[in-house]
Amino acid sequence: MSRRAVVGRGLRLRWWLGEWGPLAWLGLLLVLCLGMGELEGPFRWIEPDSREVLYARSSFLALLGQHVLVVGLASLAAVMIGVGGAIAVTRPFGRDFLPLVSQLASIGQTFPPVAVLALAVPVLGFGTLPIIVALLLYGLLPIVRNTLAGIQGIDPGVHEAARGMGMTRRQILLQVELPLAAPVILAGVRTSVTVNVATAAIGATVGASNLGDPIISGIVNGNTAYVLQGAMLIGLLAITVDSAFERVQRRLVQRV
């Protein structure tokens, strides 16, 4: 096979993954959630001494839905606070607070989510709310950092041209700055959400039922099969989310 043919196949595969990759990964994730029982044989080989090798305390589809809900709520809050805060400190009235906001976002990520959970549970109780708070704090830094980089990286000449056209500050923000900074901002959101998909698993330790349940149960009971089931689903979910963001990000770059 010639080098040109190999390159051509590679480009076609890359295009296919870019266009249909998210749906393919999502389909594989759903098939695995619904058909995990078909893999009992391999899991029995991994754990021959265990009486149960398939996690059955809750359906994997229900755990997936709860996992997506927790990550979605935390990520939505992180985007609203992170993007809003970054925009505020790039305005004339908020520039004095720019170092403070950057430091607070950095501090939020230096605290391990487990430590945040330990502090949040006595105040918020067990359940979903503590892990949402932990994921919110952990996911702020990439969003704040990329929003600042995207807005501050715009050529000053673009601002001058917009003002010369008579645009107000609000119009400049909504019609010039945010569209131009959108690919960079989305890259930060992509990093934040993808990392939180994996981090959310620790919520199972405080009663937030999600795909971390099989992992925690497997660790506690010494059942490697349980751990693998949870890890496989979380990994596929992270790949699905990341590939979806990659497609949207590529479309934004093409438009800009």
N, C-alpha and C positions, 0 to 999 in steps of 0.2 A: 504494500500500500504506500502510495506516494505521500510526501510530507504535506502537500496541498490538500489531499483528501483527509488526512488526519486532522489538519487545522480546520477544515470545513466541518467535519463531524463534531469537533470540539465546540465550534461556534454555534452549530445547531443545537447541541446539547445545552449549552449555556443559555441560548434563547429560550429553549423549552423550559428549563428550570426557572428562568426569570418570569416567564408568562404563567406557567402552570404549576410551578413548584409549590406555592402555598396551598393550592387545592389538593395536590398530590400528598403532601405531608399531612394535611388535615384529614384526608380520607384514610391514610394509614393509621393515624391516631385514633379515629373513630372505630375502624375495624379492630384495632387492638383492644380498645375499651370493651367492645361488644363480644369479641371472640377470644378473650384471654383464656377461657376454659379449654380451648383447643390446644393450648401449649402446656397442658398439665404434664404430659410425658417428659418434655425437657426439664421442667421445673422439678419433677419427681426425681430425675437423674441428678439434679443439683443438690436436692435435699432428700436423700433416700431414707433417712431416719425420722423425718417429720411426718406426723399424721396428716396434717393439712399443708398443702403447698400452694394453694390458690387463696388469695385474700378474699374473704367472703362476708366481712362485717358490713360492707356497704358496696353498692355497685360502682364500678370504675367510672361509668358515665356520670353518676351523681357526684362523685368526687371531682371529676374533671370540671363539671359545671360550677361547683363551689370554689375550686381553685381559680378558675377564670374570673369569677365574680370578685373574689378578694383582690386579685392582681389588678383587675379593671378599676375597682373603686380607688385603690391606693394610687394607681397610676394617673387616674383622672384628677385626683386631688393634687398630686405632685405636679402635673402639667399646669393646672390653674395657678397654684402658688408659685411654682418655679418660673414660668413664663411671665406671669403678672408681676412678680417681684423684680425680675430682670428688666422688664420694660420700665418699671417705675424708677429704678436707679439709673437708667440711661436718659431720663428726662431731666431738664434743668433743675427742677425742684427736688430731685432725689439723688443727684450725683454725689452728694456728701456721704450718702449711706452705701455707696458701691462697695467699699472695702468690707463693711460690716456684713452685708448680705453675702458676699463671697465667702467670708470666714464662717458664717453660720451654716451655709450649705456644706462646706467642707467638714465642719464639726459633725454635722448630721450623719455623714458617711463614715467618719472615724469610729463612731459608736457601733459595735457589733449588734446586729438585730437581736441576738439572744439577750444582750444586756438591756436593750430597750424593752424587750418583753418582760424581763425580770422587774423592771421599774414600772411598767405600765399595768401589769396584772393586778397589783394591790389597789390601784386606783380605778381601773376600768373593768376589772373582773376577768374571768376566763371567757374564751370565745373568739369571735372574729375581730372585734374592735382593736385589741392590742396588736395583732399582726398587721392590720391596716395602718396603724400609727407607725409601726416599725418599718414597714415597706415605704411609707410616705417619706420618712426621714432619710432612709437609705437611698431612695431614688431621686432626691432633689438635686444633688450635685451635678450629674451629667446634664440635666435640663437647664439649670441656672447657668452653668459654664458655657454650654453651647448657644443658649439664647444671647448671652452677653457677647460671645465671639461673633455670632451671626450679625447682630445689630452693629457692633463696633467695627466690624470688618467692611461695612459698606463704604464705598468711595465718597469722600466729602463732596466731590463734584456732583454726585447724584442728589444730595441734599440741596445744594445750591441751585441746581436745575429745577428741582421741585418747588423750592421757594420762589424762584423766578417765574414760575407758571402760576403763582398766586395760591398755591395749595396751603391749607392750614396745617398746624402740627398734627391734628388728628388724621387728616387725609394723608399726610406724609407717612405716618405710622402704619395706617391700614392699607394704603395703596402702594407704598414704596418699600418701607423698611421690612415689614413682616413678609411680604411675598419674596423679597430678595433673600431674607434670612431663613426662610422656611426650610430649605434642604439641610442647613446646619442645625436648626432647632430640632428637626425630625430625627437627625442622627443621634442627638442627645436623648430624645424620647425613646428611640429604638434601644439604645444601650440600657436605659433605666428599666424599661418594661421587661426586656429579655433577662436581665440580672434578677429582677424581682420574681419572675416565673420560677426560677430555681430557689430563691431565698424563701419564698412563701411556704415551702415545705416544712419549715420549722414551726409554723403555726399549729401543726398537729400536736406539739408539746403543750399547748395551752388551750386545747379543746376546739381549735378552729379546724373543723373537718375539711380536708382537701387531699390532694394526691400525696401529701406527706404522710398520711395515715399508714399506708403499707410499709413505708420506710421505717418510721418510728417503731411500729409494731414488730417489724422484722429485726430491728436492732435489739429491742427489749427481749424478744423471745429467741434470739439467735437463729432466725430463719432467713437465710440468704435469698430464698425465692421471693419472699415478700419484698425485700429491699430492691431486688431487680425489677419487680413489677412496677413499683412506684417510680423508680429511677428511669425506666424505659419510657413511661408515659410523660414524665416531666421533661425528659430530654426531647421527645417528639413535639411536645407543646412549645418548648423554647425554640426549636427549629422552625416550626410553623409560624410562630409570631415573628421571628427574625426575618424569615423569607418574605412574609407579607409586608413588613416595614421596608425591606430592600426594594420591593417592587414599587411601592408608593414613592419612596425616595428617588428612585430612578426616573419616575414620571415627573416629579417636581423639578429635578435637575434639567430634564429635557425642555420643560416649559420655560424655566428661567434662562 
